[in-house]
Amino acid sequence: MDGFQRLEALVDRAGADDVGEANALLRRFKGRTDEIDTAIDEFILDFMTLVFVVETGEEGFEKPVRELAGTRLSKLKHLVNVPA
């Protein structure tokens, strides 16, 4: 399973222990460009929000926040895979 597939699985699961793993998986992309660094920060913020929502049982917010985190991850994947 590649790193982005693993990140997608983390978004699907979204537990408290997953934030550290997501950071570790994204660490290799940090510093490539400012745009990628910003996309990583945005994804991690949304992912942490998703984890919070899941952990606190706020079911009404879970689907939209999960979709937002997925969208941020797709953007990041696109940025990383686009040749500079």
Salt bridges, closest charged atoms under 4 A:
ASP18 OD1 - ARG13 NH2 2.43
GLU21 OE2 - ARG6 NE 2.58
ASP41 OD1 - LYS30 NZ 2.86
GLU42 OE1 - ARG72 NH1 3.12
GLU42 OE1 - LYS75 NZ 3.57
ASP46 OD2 - ARG72 NE 2.57
GLU62 OE2 - ARG66 NH2 2.43
